[in-house]
Amino acid sequence: MQLTDGQRLDWLRLIRSEGVGPRTFRTLINRFGGAGAALEALPTLTGRSGRRITPPSRAEAEGEIAAAARLGARLVALGEAAYPKLLQAADSAPPLIAIRGEAAILNRPAIAIVGSRNASAAGLAFTERLARGLGEAGLVVVSGLARGIDARAHRAALVPGTAAVLAGGQDRIYPANHAALVEAILEAGGAVLAEMPMGWEPRGRDFPRRNRIISGLAYGTVVVEAARRSGSLITARFALEQGREVFAVPGSPLDPRAEGTNDLIRQGATLVAEVAHVTEAIAPLLEEGTRKPAGGFEQGADTLALDRPDFAEGSIFWDELDVDGPVPPLLPEAPETAEPADDRARLIGFLSPTPIGTDELARAAGLSVRVVQTTLLELELDGRIERHGSGTVSLLG
């Protein structure tokens, strides 16, 4: 299927209308036979507030398409050849996505790596080793551009290939200091994907929506360090609902950052201690090839197939129109905390019960080795750390 310019404009206006998310979009198109007819009918429907819904004007939609083009992004519709096939197989697949970079990389076999934003140095070191090894095995690494585990995974996989999913619009990188990382991903032949409109600043509830795309692009999701209320566990839940593999890296029972991952393993997630644990688990899936999307589009038609699984029993991603019954609100992800400015507090944040070398600790914290050694001496005198062989240290409980 390939949309005409007019159909793409209609799709964009419909999905950008108040109260229209992936579920309602599908319902409206199936009910009215196409996006154009749904747009005509939309003002006769009312949202929960009782207000009439007025879709964006053609000029507004054309403005968004033009703004995306100026940034080098293009809007790809569900069912088109460039749309990621694994994501299309997910019930919650966004009708339109904006892609910058090499769209073809999104149809290569991929693994998602997610984890703590306040990661330990040991967690960052393992993430780098894992992402690089997966890339060397021919897998694209997908993540969400957050600081901590996400950023380290992207950087380690720049050469073999990585894809970043944004919570906001393509022109609203979050966190803002990762704009250089986005450029590095694009220059290396990777891709950056966004569901939200141009100019959209990400809010708390946008991150779970992003997470279901991260898991939807991959054959499996690896969680590296996650507290019990971590947003990374939301990604793991989506992966499970999408029928994908869930992996978790074990950690010390004394480290709160390992509580979520250890719980995942206890509940049946595959334990990951090396690259082979991932590649061996997904090998049968790769042999089968890309999963055929459930239902899908009718060939050559501007309509969604009626046999597509209904969203009523699935996760809700939007405050949608009450077309087929009440829809509960989506709970937001916990807000991101600021990085500590004090060198001592910053270093403690990267320490964990897992021993880590001084050089790796300095690299993770962005501090000089001399500052790290001085701070570690102070922490040792305070009884906060323990020294081990080979110059490694760990945090005492």
Helices and strands as residue ranges (DSSP letters): H 5-15, H 22-32, H 35-41, G 42-44, H 58-71, E 73-77, H 85-88, E 96-101, G 103-107, E 110-115, H 121-136, E 140-143, H 149-156, E 162-166, G 176-178, H 179-187, E 191-194, H 206-216, E 220-224, H 231-241, E 245-249, G 256-258, H 259-266, E 270-271, H 275-288, H 343-350, E 356-357, H 358-365, H 369-381, E 385-387, G 389-391, E 392-395
